[in-house]
Amino acid sequence: MSREKLLSVSARLFARGGFEATSMRDIAKQAGMLAGSMYYHFPSKNDLIAAVYQAGVAEIDAAVDRAMTGRQDPWERLEAACIAHLETLLADAAHAAVMTAELRRLDARLRRRLVVLRDRYERRFIELVDALPLAAETDRTLWRLHLLGALNGTATWYRPGGKSPMAIARGLVSMLGPDRSAASTLPESRPHGRQAPAAERLAGGNRAFRATG
């Protein structure tokens, strides 16, 4: 089995049952391989978790990059980033879902590795919020954390068939800033008909990035 396939299987199981509850034996069984064979690819479970988490960061980071390409207006850039973030998170993408997993119970050394990856991604939202024409007295850190927390918290209640991830992301941005629903040039996305309930994919994985550290 390829490393990429093993990462995919691991991400799905981690997203469904959490890091602690999912054993290397569980993953090996699902992947159709001997548990000992997994150590050829990853020396430890912590290394596997870190690799899955890094893949999640790369997946959602790439989606945000694509969404912001060619956009200059700071509100449009933020809105595009939020839409891409939420669409990827809710599109049954296990790697992305792992990014919002609870980290507090993990080994301290592993937790630090994951927090570095998480904060590296979050840095782009620091830049996006810093570029906004907000009131001088606005606490931009709280503003940003509130937005990210609301985006990630969507996983606890979102169900396909209601508002689209794009509509939700636009609504969250508009509640904090100017209403861009009429002026936005971002086209509506196709419904995510194949999405599974996010709460089933990720037990307890709905915390804001900063809150999970």
C-alpha positions in Angstrom: 0.0 0.0 0.0 1.3 3.5 -0.9 2.0 6.1 1.7 -0.7 8.3 0.3 -3.3 5.6 0.6 -2.3 4.9 4.1 -2.6 8.6 5.0 -6.1 8.6 3.4 -7.3 5.6 5.5 -5.7 7.1 8.6 -7.3 10.5 8.1 -10.7 8.9 7.7 -10.4 6.9 10.9 -8.9 9.8 12.9 -11.7 12.1 11.7 -14.3 9.6 12.7 -13.0 8.4 16.0 -10.4 10.9 17.1 -6.6 10.5 17.5 -6.5 8.7 20.9 -9.3 6.2 20.2 -7.9 5.1 16.8 -5.1 2.5 17.1 -2.5 1.5 14.6 -4.1 -1.9 14.6 -7.5 -0.3 13.6 -5.8 1.5 10.7 -4.0 -1.6 9.6 -7.2 -3.6 9.6 -9.0 -1.0 7.6 -6.1 -0.7 5.2 -5.9 -4.5 4.7 -2.3 -4.8 5.9 -0.4 -6.1 8.9 0.0 -3.7 11.8 3.8 -4.1 11.8 4.0 -3.2 8.1 2.7 0.3 8.9 6.0 1.1 10.7 7.8 0.8 7.4 6.1 4.1 6.5 5.8 5.7 9.9 8.1 4.9 12.9 5.3 5.7 15.4 1.6 6.6 15.7 2.7 10.2 16.5 4.5 10.4 13.2 1.5 9.1 11.4 -0.8 11.7 13.1 1.6 14.5 12.3 1.7 13.4 8.6 -2.1 13.3 8.4 -2.4 16.7 10.1 0.2 18.1 7.7 -1.8 16.7 4.7 -4.9 18.4 6.1 -3.1 21.8 6.4 -1.8 21.4 2.8 -5.3 20.5 1.5 -7.1 23.4 3.0 -4.2 25.8 2.4 -4.2 25.0 -1.3 -8.0 25.6 -1.5 -7.6 29.0 0.1 -4.8 29.9 -2.3 -6.9 29.0 -5.3 -9.9 31.0 -4.0 -7.9 34.2 -3.4 -6.0 34.2 -6.7 -6.5 37.4 -8.6 -8.5 39.2 -5.8 -7.3 42.5 -4.5 -10.1 43.9 -2.4 -9.4 42.9 1.3 -13.0 42.0 2.0 -13.3 39.9 -1.1 -10.0 38.2 -0.2 -11.2 37.4 3.3 -14.6 36.2 2.0 -13.0 34.0 -0.6 -10.6 32.5 2.0 -13.5 31.8 4.4 -15.6 30.2 1.7 -12.7 27.9 0.6 -11.9 27.0 4.2 -15.5 26.1 5.0 -16.2 24.3 1.7 -13.1 22.1 2.2 -13.9 21.5 5.8 -17.4 20.3 5.1 -16.8 18.5 1.8 -16.2 15.1 3.5 -12.5 15.9 3.3 -11.1 13.8 6.2 -7.7 15.4 6.0 -9.2 18.9 6.4 -11.5 17.7 9.2 -8.5 16.5 11.2 -7.3 20.1 11.4 -10.0 21.0 13.8 -9.5 18.0 16.1 -9.0 18.3 19.8 -5.2 18.5 20.6 -5.1 19.0 24.4 -5.0 15.3 25.2 -2.2 14.5 22.9 1.4 13.9 23.9 2.9 17.4 24.6 5.7 16.9 22.0 3.2 15.9 19.3 0.8 18.7 20.3 3.6 21.3 19.8 4.3 19.8 16.3 0.6 20.1 15.3 0.2 23.6 16.8 3.1 24.8 14.7 1.4 23.6 11.6 -1.9 25.0 12.7 -0.5 28.4 13.5 1.4 28.5 10.2 -1.9 28.2 8.4 -3.7 30.6 10.7 -1.0 33.2 9.9 -2.6 33.9 6.6 -5.8 34.9 8.4 -3.8 37.3 10.5 -2.6 38.9 7.3 -6.1 39.0 5.8 -7.6 40.6 8.9 -4.8 43.1 9.3 -5.6 44.3 5.7 -9.2 45.1 6.6 -10.3 48.7 7.1 -11.7 48.0 10.6 -12.3 50.6 13.2 -9.2 51.7 15.1 -10.4 50.4 18.4 -11.1 46.9 17.0 -9.2 44.1 18.6 -8.1 42.3 15.5 -6.9 39.2 17.3 -10.3 38.6 18.9 -12.1 39.5 15.7 -10.1 36.8 13.8 -10.4 34.2 16.5 -14.2 34.8 16.6 -14.4 34.3 12.9 -12.3 31.1 12.8 -14.2 29.7 15.8 -17.5 30.3 14.0 -16.2 28.7 10.8 -14.9 25.6 12.5 -17.9 25.3 14.8 -20.1 24.9 11.8 -19.1 21.3 11.7 -21.2 20.6 14.8 -24.5 21.6 13.2 -24.1 21.6 9.4 -26.3 19.3 7.4 -26.4 19.0 3.6 -29.6 20.4 2.0 -29.7 23.6 4.0 -27.6 26.7 3.5 -24.5 26.1 1.4 -21.0 26.4 2.9 -20.6 29.5 0.7 -23.8 31.1 2.1 -22.7 30.3 5.7 -19.2 31.7 5.2 -20.6 34.9 3.6 -23.1 35.3 6.5 -20.4 34.9 9.1 -18.2 37.5 7.4 -21.1 39.9 7.0 -22.0 39.7 10.7 -18.5 41.0 11.6 -18.1 43.4 8.7 -20.0 45.0 5.9 -22.7 42.9 4.2 -21.2 41.8 0.9 -24.1 39.5 -0.2 -25.3 41.8 -2.9 -21.9 43.1 -4.1 -19.9 39.9 -3.9 -18.5 38.7 -7.2 -18.0 35.1 -5.9 -20.3 32.7 -7.7 -22.4 30.3 -5.7 -20.9 26.8 -5.5 -22.7 23.6 -6.4 -24.3 21.8 -3.5 -22.2 19.3 -1.7 -24.6 16.4 -2.2 -22.2 13.7 -1.0 -21.3 15.2 2.3 -21.6 13.2 5.4 -22.7 14.9 8.7 -19.5 16.6 10.0 -20.2 15.5 13.5 -19.9 11.9 12.5 -16.7 12.5 10.7 -15.0 14.2 13.6 -15.7 13.5 17.3 -15.1 16.7 19.2 -13.3 18.3 16.3 -15.1 21.6 16.2 -12.9 23.9 18.2 -11.2 27.0 16.9 -7.6 26.5 16.0 -6.3 28.7 18.9 -8.7 27.1 21.4 -7.4 23.6 20.6 -3.8 24.3 21.5 
